[in-house]
Amino acid sequence: MWWWLATPVALTRAPIDDAAKLECVSYAPFRNEQTPHDPTLIVKPEQIAEDLVELAKVSKCIRTYSIDNGLDKVPELASKVGLKVLLGVWLGRDRAKNAQLCDIAISLAKDHPGTVAALIVGSEVLLRGDMTVGDLRQTIQSVKPRVNVPVTYADVWEFWLRYREVGADVDFVTAHFLPYWEDVPPRAEEAAAHVDDIRKQVVAAFPGKEILIGETGWPSYGRMRDGALASRVNQARFISQILERARQNNFRVNFFEAYDEPWKRRWEGTVGGYWGLFDGTERKLKYPAGVAISNYPFWKLQMAGGLLLCVGVFAVALFLPKRRPLPAPSISWAAVAVSATAGGILLGISIDKMLLESYGIGGWLLQGFMLMAAVAAPLLSTYALMSGRALPAFLEVLGPPKGLTPFFMSNMLGVTLIVTTLLAAVTALSLIFDARWRDFPFAALTMAVVPFWTLAFLNGPKSGERPLSEAVFAGLFALAAVYVVFNEGFENWQAMWTGAVYLLLASALWRARTPATA
């Protein structure tokens, strides 16, 4: 399975090739905890210069979005490595601040005439609703006579088609095409053709104007949206295909973006931090020319970890249960094999998701506890299964002393079940009330739920009352499964998988019974 998951993909054109530099790429210098939302932050010129040296190897140009936070040094530093700059002015609701930034940008364009190739006055201010179209046009008109370089404005393609009058004020149209974020996103394999088709609509709407694709790209990691899967292979595929279309149809492309930006995960979820062509931590190119592209470049380590867990589950089944009432039937060994195989395959994916999706203390705690439960569940469930014990009810672990289970391993199993249930409830409620930014916990949750489910159905209690707490959680997971699948769509296999796991957990909890006590 891991050999199949990690199979490299061969592309007709390398996504990044030193022999054929990119036309342009969006650049922001923020690393680690640095964020443009910190008004006191001034990024050191040395940090920017270090990035620009690497970018000059793969691109002819960079696009910036602001001149705050030390970015006013970009034109000077870019000139030293031969990079052109599409200099961005970040417009907002503060008119005085807008005027001040425009003045600085005009001065930079005059001071670096061979480097600043154009001014981008505002980016997506109409989309955000920060300015009226009238105010935007006045701002652009006030800048144009004061510079000797082309002036443009950047926004998503829908807003260019909605406010076509802005086209009269710019030297060329800078339109954003981010197919992953569209209301009905295409699959990655179809995304480049989709972008090109829409670009042609914009070309037809602005005859005589050059249409620069000011932003386009694909995330290398994050949640699915409909059939749009964020992955390394899909990011590389999209870049390769859009570059080939740009060559064939002779249009310019600015890729979004140069480096992964961790700070965006606070606002856009996991996917917001993984749009870069370069890794945001090590600042290395993700897809060097001549290197095979795989979604799991470290698959051998992930496979080895999974094999160890798989062996551990079978070792528990063979050696730990000392007092079996009867020899374990074949169906119990089949259940052990299912739990071991699921855990062995998914452990590497679960670790990968924990490392990439955890953000902040809360995120690391959630992912960490979920992974621990995912590892413990198949081991503890196998012990209970082969010992002839049932999945304990919550009250047997947390209830009155008279009803508590006396067995240590059953207590550990019960605690693991409770932790899994609570974490699953957190993720289910998040996917119901705040779904746009949330990841699907399918891997770790499957590792834990499959062994619970097999134990509940093979060693289920024969009598007793159905506990209220388990019944409530079962109802929540059943409703969440239906909602998540219909809300996300049937093309989203991550949502379908997560919904199926919620249903498995719901059915396991529904079978719980509280043992009668004397």
C-alpha positions in Angstrom: 0.0 0.0 0.0 2.8 2.4 0.8 4.6 1.6 -2.4 1.4 2.6 -4.2 0.8 5.7 -2.1 4.3 7.0 -2.8 4.5 6.2 -6.5 6.2 9.2 -8.1 4.4 11.0 -11.0 6.2 11.8 -14.2 5.2 15.2 -15.7 5.7 16.3 -19.3 7.3 19.5 -18.1 9.3 20.0 -14.9 7.4 22.4 -12.7 10.5 24.4 -11.8 13.4 24.4 -14.3 16.6 26.5 -14.0 16.9 26.5 -17.8 13.4 28.1 -18.2 12.8 30.6 -15.4 9.3 31.5 -14.2 7.9 34.8 -15.4 7.1 36.0 -11.9 6.2 34.7 -8.4 4.5 36.3 -5.4 6.9 37.0 -2.5 6.3 37.7 1.2 9.3 37.4 3.6 7.5 36.2 6.7 8.9 33.2 8.5 7.8 31.1 11.5 5.7 33.4 13.8 6.3 36.5 11.7 3.1 38.1 10.4 2.1 41.2 8.5 -0.6 41.8 11.1 2.2 42.8 13.5 2.7 46.5 12.8 5.9 46.6 14.8 7.6 43.9 12.7 10.4 45.1 10.5 11.9 42.1 8.5 15.6 42.4 8.4 17.1 43.2 4.9 19.5 40.2 5.4 16.5 37.8 5.6 14.9 39.3 2.5 18.2 39.2 0.6 18.7 35.5 1.5 15.3 34.7 -0.1 15.9 36.8 -3.2 19.1 35.0 -4.0 17.2 31.7 -4.2 14.3 33.2 -6.1 16.6 34.7 -8.7 17.7 31.2 -9.6 14.1 30.2 -10.7 12.3 33.4 -11.6 12.8 36.6 -13.5 10.5 38.7 -11.3 8.8 38.9 -7.9 5.5 40.4 -7.0 5.0 42.1 -3.6 1.8 43.1 -1.9 3.0 45.8 0.6 5.8 48.2 1.4 5.3 47.9 5.2 7.2 45.6 7.6 10.5 46.3 5.8 9.3 45.4 2.3 10.3 48.9 1.1 13.8 47.4 0.9 12.8 44.8 -1.7 13.5 46.9 -4.9 17.0 47.8 -3.8 17.8 44.2 -2.8 16.1 42.7 -5.9 18.3 44.9 -8.2 21.4 43.3 -6.8 20.3 39.8 -8.0 18.7 40.8 -11.3 15.1 40.4 -10.3 12.3 42.7 -11.6 9.6 43.8 -9.1 5.9 44.2 -9.5 5.6 46.5 -6.6 2.4 46.2 -4.6 0.6 48.9 -2.6 -1.7 47.5 0.0 -4.8 49.6 0.1 -7.4 49.4 2.9 -10.1 51.5 4.6 -7.7 54.2 6.0 -7.4 56.9 3.3 -4.5 58.7 4.9 -2.6 55.5 5.2 -3.4 54.7 1.5 -2.0 58.0 0.4 1.1 57.6 2.4 1.8 54.2 1.0 1.2 55.4 -2.6 3.7 58.2 -2.0 6.4 55.7 -0.8 5.7 53.4 -3.8 6.0 56.2 -6.2 9.4 57.2 -4.7 10.6 53.6 -4.9 9.6 53.4 -8.6 11.5 56.6 -9.3 14.6 55.5 -7.3 14.7 52.0 -9.0 13.5 52.5 -12.6 15.3 49.5 -13.9 13.9 47.2 -11.2 10.3 48.2 -10.6 8.5 47.0 -13.6 5.0 48.1 -12.6 3.0 49.3 -9.6 0.0 47.2 -8.4 -2.2 49.8 -6.7 -4.4 47.6 -4.4 -5.0 43.9 -4.3 -8.6 42.5 -3.8 -9.9 45.6 -2.1 -13.2 45.2 -4.0 -13.4 41.6 -3.0 -12.8 42.5 0.6 -15.2 45.5 0.5 -12.5 47.8 1.8 -13.1 50.5 -0.9 -15.8 51.5 -3.3 -15.0 51.2 -7.0 -15.1 55.0 -7.2 -12.5 55.5 -4.5 -10.3 52.8 -6.0 -10.4 54.5 -9.4 -9.6 57.9 -7.9 -6.6 56.3 -6.2 -5.3 54.7 -9.4 -5.8 57.9 -11.3 -3.9 59.9 -8.7 -0.9 57.5 -9.0 -0.6 57.1 -12.8 0.6 60.6 -13.8 3.3 60.5 -11.2 5.3 57.4 -12.4 6.9 56.3 -15.6 6.0 52.6 -15.2 2.8 50.8 -15.9 0.1 50.9 -13.2 -2.4 48.1 -12.6 -4.9 46.8 -10.0 -5.2 43.2 -8.9 -8.4 41.3 -8.0 -10.1 38.0 -8.6 -11.4 37.5 -12.1 -15.1 37.6 -11.1 -14.6 41.2 -9.8 -12.9 42.3 -12.9 -15.9 41.1 -14.9 -18.2 42.8 -12.4 -16.4 46.2 -12.4 -15.1 46.5 -15.9 -14.9 50.3 -15.7 -11.7 49.9 -13.7 -10.1 48.6 -16.9 -10.1 52.1 -18.3 -7.7 53.3 -15.5 -5.0 50.6 -15.7 -2.3 49.9 -18.2 -2.9 46.1 -18.0 -5.4 43.9 -16.1 -4.0 41.8 -13.2 -6.5 39.0 -12.5 -6.3 36.3 -9.9 -7.3 32.7 -10.8 -7.2 30.4 -7.8 -9.3 27.4 -8.9 -9.0 25.6 -5.5 -10.9 28.4 -3.8 -13.7 28.8 -6.3 -17.3 28.0 -5.2 -17.2 24.9 -7.4 -13.5 24.0 -7.5 -12.3 21.8 -10.4 -10.2 18.7 -9.9 -6.5 19.4 -10.0 -6.1 17.5 -13.3 -8.7 19.9 -14.9 -7.6 23.1 -13.1 -5.1 24.5 -15.7 -7.6 24.1 -18.5 -10.3 25.8 -16.3 -8.0 28.8 -15.6 -7.2 29.2 -19.3 -10.8 29.1 -20.3 -11.7 31.8 -17.8 -8.6 33.8 -18.8 -10.0 33.9 -22.4 -13.3 35.3 -21.0 -11.4 38.1 -19.3 -9.4 38.7 -22.5 -12.7 39.1 -24.4 -14.0 41.5 -21.7 -11.0 43.9 -22.0 -10.0 44.1 -25.7 -6.6 45.7 -26.2 -5.5 45.2 -22.6 -2.9 42.6 -21.6 -4.3 40.2 -19.1 -1.6 39.2 -16.5 -2.5 36.2 -14.4 -1.5 38.0 -11.2 -2.1 34.9 -8.9 -2.6 31.3 -9.7 -1.4 28.2 -7.9 -2.4 25.1 -6.0 -1.8 24.1 -2.4 0.5 21.2 -1.6 -1.3 20.2 1.6 -4.7 20.7 3.3 -8.3 19.6 3.2 -10.2 18.7 0.1 -12.9 21.0 -1.4 -15.3 19.0 -3.5 -13.0 17.0 -5.8 -10.0 19.5 -5.4 -7.3 17.6 -3.5 -4.4 19.6 -2.1 -1.2 17.6 -2.5 2.4 17.8 -3.6 1.7 15.9 -6.9 -1.3 18.1 -7.7 0.6 21.3 -7.0 3.5 20.2 -9.3 1.0 19.0 -11.9 -0.9 22.3 -12.0 2.3 24.4 -12.2 3.6 22.2 -15.1 0.3 22.4 -17.0 -0.3 26.1 -16.6 3.3 26.8 -17.7 2.8 24.8 -20.8 -0.4 26.6 -21.6 1.3 30.0 -21.1 4.0 28.9 -23.5 1.5 27.8 -26.1 -0.9 30.8 -25.8 1.8 33.5 -25.0 0.5 34.9 -21.8 2.3 35.9 -18.6 1.8 34.1 -15.2 2.7 35.2 -11.7 2.6 32.1 -9.4 1.2 32.3 -5.9 3.4 32.0 -4.1 7.2 31.8 -3.5 7.4 30.4 0.1 4.9 28.6 2.3 3.6 31.1 4.9 2.8 29.5 8.3 1.0 32.6 9.6 -1.8 32.2 7.1 -2.9 29.0 8.8 -4.4 31.0 11.7 -6.9 32.6 9.2 -7.2 30.0 6.4 -6.6 26.7 8.1 -3.9 24.2 7.2 -4.3 24.8 3.5 -3.4 28.5 3.8 0.1 27.7 4.8 1.1 25.4 1.9 0.9 27.4 -1.4 4.6 28.0 -1.8 7.0 26.7 -4.4 9.6 26.7 -1.6 9.3 25.1 1.8 8.6 27.8 4.4 10.8 26.3 7.1 14.0 25.1 5.3 13.5 27.6 2.4 14.2 24.8 -0.1 12.6 24.2 -3.5 9.9 21.6 -3.2 10.3 20.2 -6.7 13.9 20.4 -7.9 14.3 19.6 -11.6 15.1 16.0 -12.2 13.7 14.8 -8.9 10.7 12.4 -8.8 7.6 14.0 -7.3 5.7 12.0 -4.7 3.1 12.9 -2.1 5.1 11.0 0.5 8.8 11.5 -0.1 9.6 9.8 3.3 7.4 6.8 2.7 10.0 4.2 3.7 10.1 5.6 7.2 6.3 5.8 7.4 6.0 2.3 6.1 8.5 1.0 8.7 6.6 2.7 11.5 3.4 1.1 10.3 5.0 -2.4 10.1 6.2 -2.0 13.7 2.7 -1.2 14.9 1.3 -4.1 12.8 3.8 -6.5 14.4 3.0 -5.1 17.8 -0.8 -5.8 17.4 -0.2 -9.4 16.4 2.3 -9.8 19.3 -0.4 -8.7 21.7 -2.8 -11.2 20.2 -0.4 -14.0 20.5 1.4 -13.5 23.7 -0.3 -11.2 26.2 -3.8 -12.7 27.0 -3.0 -15.4 29.6 -6.5 -16.7 30.4 -8.5 -17.2 27.3 -11.8 -18.9 28.1 -11.7 -20.7 24.7 -9.3 -20.7 21.8 -9.8 -17.5 19.8 -12.1 -18.1 16.8 -11.0 -17.4 13.2 -13.2 -14.3 13.1 -11.3 -12.8 16.0 -8.0 -13.3 14.2 -9.6 -11.7 11.1 -10.5 -8.7 13.3 -7.0 -8.5 14.6 -5.7 -8.6 11.0 -8.0 -5.8 10.0 -7.0 -3.6 12.9 -3.3 -4.3 12.4 -3.5 -3.6 8.7 -5.5 -0.4 9.1 -3.1 0.9 11.7 -0.1 -0.2 9.7 -1.2 1.7 6.6 -2.5 4.8 8.4 0.1 5.4 11.1 2.5 7.1 8.7 -0.4 9.3 7.2 -1.5 10.1 10.8 2.0 11.3 11.8 2.2 13.3 8.6 -1.1 15.0 9.3 -0.1 15.7 12.8 3.1 17.4 11.8 1.5 19.4 9.0 -1.9 20.2 10.5 -1.0 21.1 14.1 -1.0 24.8 14.7 -0.8 26.5 18.1 -0.9 24.8 21.5 -4.5 23.7 21.1 -3.8 22.2 17.6 -0.8 20.2 18.8 -2.7 18.9 21.9 -5.7 17.8 19.7 -3.5 16.1 17.1 -1.1 14.6 19.7 -3.9 13.0 21.9 -5.6 11.8 18.7 -2.4 10.1 17.5 -1.8 8.5 21.0 -5.4 7.2 21.0 -4.9 5.9 17.5 -1.8 3.9 18.4 -3.3 2.6 21.8 -6.7 1.6 20.4 -5.6 -1.4 18.2 -3.2 -2.7 20.9 -5.7 -2.5 23.8 -8.7 -3.6 21.7 -6.8 -6.7 20.5 -5.9 -7.6 24.1 -9.6 -7.3 25.1 -10.8 -9.2 22.0 -8.5 -12.1 22.6 -9.2 -12.1 26.3 -13.0 -12.4 25.7 -13.7 -9.0 27.3 -16.2 -6.4 25.9 -15.6 -2.7 25.1 -16.2 -1.0 28.5 -19.0 1.5 28.9 -18.0 5.0 30.0 -19.6 4.4 33.5 -17.3 1.4 34.0 -14.3 3.9 33.9 -15.8 7.1 35.2 -18.9 6.1 37.2 -19.6 5.2 40.8 -16.9 2.9 42.5 -19.4 0.0 42.7 -19.7 -0.3 38.9 -16.1 0.3 37.9 -14.2 -2.4 36.0 -11.5 -4.1 38.1 -9.2 -4.8 35.2 -6.3 -2.3 34.5 -6.3 -3.1 30.7 -10.0 -2.5 30.5 -9.7 0.8 32.2 -7.0 1.9 29.8 -9.2 0.7 26.9 -12.1 2.7 28.3 -10.0 5.8 28.8 -8.8 5.5 25.2 -12.4 5.2 24.0 -13.5 8.2 25.9 -10.6 10.3 24.6 -11.3 9.2 21.1 -15.0 10.0 21.5 -14.4 13.5 22.8 -11.8 14.3 20.1 -14.1 13.0 17.4 -16.9 15.1 18.8 -14.7 18.2 18.6 -13.8 17.5 15.0 -17.4 16.7 14.1 -18.8 19.9 15.6 -16.0 21.9 13.9 -17.0 20.3 10.5 -20.6 21.3 11.1 -20.2 24.9 12.3 -16.8 26.0 10.9 -16.1 23.6 8.0 -14.3 25.9 5.5 -11.0 25.8 7.4 -11.1 22.4 9.1 -9.1 19.3 8.1 -10.7 15.9 8.0 -9.3 13.5 10.7 -9.9 10.4 8.7 -6.5 8.7 9.2 -6.0 8.7 13.0 -9.7 8.4 13.7 -9.9 5.2 11.5 -7.0 3.7 13.3 -8.9 4.0 16.6 -12.4 3.4 15.5 -11.9 0.2 13.5 -10.6 -1.9 16.5 -13.3 -0.4 18.7 -16.0 -1.4 16.2 -14.8 -4.9 15.8 -14.6 -5.4 19.5 -18.1 -4.0 20.1 -19.6 -6.4 17.6 -17.6 -9.5 18.3 -17.4 -9.2 22.1 -20.5 -7.1 22.7 -22.4 -7.3 26.0 -25.4 -9.6 25.9 -27.5 -7.6 28.4 -27.7 -4.4 30.4 -29.1 -0.9 29.8 -28.0 1.4 27.0 -26.1 4.3 28.6 -27.4 7.8 27.9 -24.0 9.3 27.3 -23.0 6.8 24.6 -26.4 7.1 23.0 -26.1 10.9 22.8 -22.6 10.7 21.2 -23.9 8.0 18.8 -26.7 10.4 17.7 -24.2 13.3 17.3 -21.9 11.2 15.1 -24.7 9.8 13.0 -26.0 13.3 12.3 -22.5 14.7 11.7 -21.8 11.9 9.2 -24.8 12.8 7.1 -24.2 16.5 7.3 -20.5 16.4 6.5 -21.1 14.2 3.4 -23.9 16.3 2.0 -22.2 19.6 2.9 -18.9 18.7 1.3 -20.2 16.8 -1.7 -19.8 13.2 -2.9 -16.6 14.0 -4.9 -14.8 14.8 -1.6 -13.4 11.3 -0.6 -11.9 12.8 2.6 -15.4 13.9 3.7 -16.9 10.6 2.7 -14.2 8.6 4.6 -14.6 10.8 7.7 -18.4 10.4 7.6 -18.1 6.6 7.3 -15.8 6.6 10.4 -18.2 8.7 12.3 -20.9 6.1 11.5 -18.7 3.3 12.6 -18.0 5.0 15.9 -21.7 5.8 16.3 -22.6 2.1 15.8 -20.0 0.9 18.3 -21.2 3.4 20.9 -24.8 2.4 20.3 -24.0 -1.2 21.2 -22.7 -0.2 24.6 -24.5 -1.6 27.7 -24.0 -0.8 31.4 -23.5 -4.1 33.2 -26.0 -4.9 35.9 -24.6 -4.6 39.4 -25.8 -6.5 42.5 
